[in-house]
């Protein structure tokens, strides 16, 4: 029996969907290679887009690349392909993160394909959310999304949420006192309206959101390193709805699972009418990261702090063209 393999023209839209994934400072640290003779799409991390100071062990880089991997799976499922994934296929090449074998399935995965409409609607929102409670059934669905990818999503109690907020503020102060870290963050932010956009990566000023009035919110303020004339102020929610995504281990394979779980949670949240933003600030400091976790929970390693709620959708941030991130071999 002849195996049907995707042509390059069929792979191009899959990569275009993959690169809509979030990544630290929107650095988009991924590279794809399509091997037409085998139907394999290989995913590599791009060390030139790593954060040497904020992410020295490349944990966040793995998360971003894995989020793009999950988008590729969603897009492939919608196009009628079965994306069979193998993580870290070459022990001698740590930048070779995954390979995806695309083949026509005997049984399709409608749950993956159903998330496709959320791919281009999902944007990080750095705007105030309402105080409206999130229904328990919706939160249960997000927990299930994380479990499907081998991870856990925990919604912290009030005392733990206050602890996490305190750690976020602590990490902000640490960054303010570190000129090297501030310079690294600033290198990934840039001014300009949507029409004036020239960079295909980073955080543009129009996506900073408003300045925070009063008590700090759970939103990274990129405007501290890139002041924007006329940027307004806003009061953010008093009690942000937080969720902690975590794993039992803390290896590169765990990070790759967590990145896929993160994107599955974000896409499900988008499909459910929620908006979200993320912060990794307290996770960038080893002495703070351990205290983000709930000591009474089974989650050993927090991989991302997610803010969820109802509010305005964030604007789309720029993406590198497919020609820049895909090779054909």
N, C-alpha and C positions, 0 to 999 in steps of 0.2 A: 504494500500500500504506500502511495506517495504522500509524504508529509507536506502540507501547505505551509509555506513560510512567507512572512510579510516582505513586500518590496520596500525599498527605501522611501518611495513616495507615500506609503502607508505608515511608515514610522515617523515621518516629519510631524504630523499633527499630534502624535503621542508625546513627542518631545516638547512641542509648543504648549501642551497642557502641563507637562511635568514641571516646567520652569516657572509656573505660577505659584510654586510653593514658597512659604516663608523661610527666611534664613537670617542669621544674626546680622544686623545692620544692612539687611538686603544685599549682602555681598555675593550671593548666588555662587557658592563655592563648588560647583559641580561641572563635570564633563561627561559626555556620553559618547560611546563608540558603537556603531551598528555594524554587525558582521552579517551581511546578506546571505552568505552561504550556509550559515547555521541558524539564522533567525534569532541570534542573541543580541541584546542591547546591554552593553557593559556600562557600569556607572563608576566614575572615579571622583575622588576628591581633588580639588585644585589647591595645592599648597600656596600658590601665589595670592589666593584670596582668604588665607587664614588670618586670624587675629592673634598676633604673636603675644600680646600682653593680656587681653581679656580672655583668650581661649588657648592657652599654651599647650594643653593636651589634646586639642582639636575635638573636644566633646561636642561643642556647639556646631562645628563643621559637620560632624557625622549626623547630628539631628537634622540640619538643613538638607543635606544630601538625601537622607532617608525620607524626608517629607516629599522631596521631588520624586523619589522612587515610588512612594505610595500614589502620588498623582499619576505616574506612568501606569501603575496597575489599574487605576480607575479608568483612565482613558483607553487602555487596552481592552478591558472588559466591555466597555461600551461599544468598541469597534468590533467585538466578536472574537477577541483573542484571549487565550488563557495565559496569564503572566506567571510562569513558574520561576520563583526567585531563589537564588542561592546567595547567601551573604558571605562576604570575605572569602572569595573563592581561591585566592592565592596568598598563602602565608608569607611569601617573600616580598610581596608588594602591598604595604599597608594602605596605599592610596587607592587600590582596587577594591572598592567597597561592595559591589554586588554585580551579579549578572542576571538578566531576565531572559528566559527562553519563551519566545512568543510562538504559540501554536494554536491551531483550531481546537477548541475544547469539545469533549463529548458532552459535558454538562456545563452550562454557563453559570456565572456568579452574578445574579441580579442585584444583590446587595451592594457590590462594588460599583456596578454600572449606574445604580440609582443615585450615587453621590456626584455624578458628573456635572449636573447643572449647578452645583455649588462651587465648582472649581474656580470660576472666574467671578463669582460673587463674594468669595472669601477675601476680605482685606482686613488688616489690623486697624482697629479704630482707637485712636488716641483722643477721643472725645468723651465728655461725661455721659454716663449711662443713667437710666432712671433707677429709682429705688425699688422697682417692681420685683417681686420674688419670682424665682424660676421654679416652675412646677416640679415636684419630686419625680414625676414620670419622665420629664425631659432629662433631668440629671441622671436618672437610672439608665436612660438610653446612651448618654455620654460615657458612663462607666462601662457599659457593655461594649461600646466602640473600642475603648482602650483594651479591654480584656480580649477582644478578637485579635489584637496584635500582640498579646502576651505581656501587657503592662497593666498598671492600676491607675485609676483616677480617684483621688480622695478629695472630698469637700470638707475643709477644716471647720471645726467648731469655732465659736466666736472668740474664745481665748487664743486659739491657735492662729486664727486669721489676724488678730492684733499682733501676735508675735511676728508673723510673716511681714506685715506692714512695717513693723519696726525694723526688721532686718533689711527691707528694701531701702528705707530711709538711711540706715547705717551705711549700706553699700553706696548710696548716692554721695554721701559725705566723703567716703573713702576715695571715690573716683574724682571728686572735686579737688582732693589733696594730692592727686597723682598726675603730674603734668604729662607723663608719657602716655598714660591711659586716656587722658582727655584728648591728646593729640591724635591718638588712634581712632577714637570715636569721631572726632571732627573730620578726619579724612574720609569718612563714609557718609557725611551729611553735606548737603549743598542747597543753595538758594535757587530761586526761579519758579515761575508758575508752570502749569502743565504745558502751556504753549511754548515756554522758554526752555523746556527740558532738553538737555543735550547729553547727559550721562545716562547710560542704560542700567545703572545699578545704584546702590546707596539709598539714603533716606532724603528725599527732597523736602524743602521747607513746607510745601503745601500739605505734607503728611504729618507734620509735627503735632498738629492739634493745638488747642489753646494753652496758654500758661495756666498753671494751677493756682487758684486763689484759696488761701487758708491752708488747712492741713494737706500735706502732700498726698497725691493719689498714687495708685499702683500703675503708673504710666511713666515710662522712661522719657525724660524731657530732653530731646535732642536739640532743642533750642538754646540750651545752656551753652553749647559749644558753637552754635551758629545762630546768633541773634537775627531776628526777622523784623524789620520795621513794620509797624501796624499790627503785629500779632496780638490778638485779643486775650482776655482773661476769662476764666469760667470756674464755677464751683463744681467739683466732681462729687460723686456719690459718697456718702458718709461711711457706708459699710459695703465695700466692693464685694461682689460674689467671686470668691476665689476657688480654684481647683488646682490640685497638685498632681502632676503626672510623674509617676515613678516606676522604678524597676527594683528587682531583688538584687541584681548584680550591677557592676559599674564598669564593664568592659566595652570595647568598641562594638561588639555584637549587641550588647544591651542598648547602647546608644542608637544603633541602627533600628532596633525594634522600637525604641522610644520615639524616634523621629517619625516612623510610620504611624504609630499610635497617636502621636500629636496631631498629625494631619488628618487622620480619620476622625478624631474628636472635633477638630475645627470644622471640617466639612459637614459633619453631622450637626454641629451647633448651628452652622449657617443654614442648613436645610430646615432646621427647627425654628428659624426666625431669630436666632441670637446673633449678637456681634461679640467680638473678642479682641483682646490684645494680650501680649505676652511680655513677661520680663524675666531675664536671667541674671539680673544684677547681683542678687545675693548668692547666686550659684557660681558666680565668677570668683568668689573669695573662699578658699577651702575652709577657713575658720568660721565662716558664716553658713556655708552650704549644709553642713551637718545639722545645724540647729533649725533649718527650714522644715525638716521632717517632723512628723508627729511621733514622739517616742512611744505612744501607745498603739501605733498602727504597724501593720506588717510591711509597709513600704520602707525599704532600706535606703534607697537613693532617689532623691527628687531630681528630675531631669528638666522640668519646666514649671513655672508658675503662670497660670492662665487666669485672666480676668474675663468674666462672662457677664452678659446682661442684655438689656434692651436699650437701644439707642441708635444714633446715626451710624450708618456704614462708613468705614474709612475709605479714603480715595485709593484708587489703584496706584501702586508704585511701579516704576519702570522695570522692564525686564530685558535681559540681553537677547538678541535675536538667535533663533535656532542655529543659524550658520556659525555663530560664535561658540556654541557649546556642543556641537555634534560633529563627529568625524565618521567617515565611511571607510571601512577596511575590508 
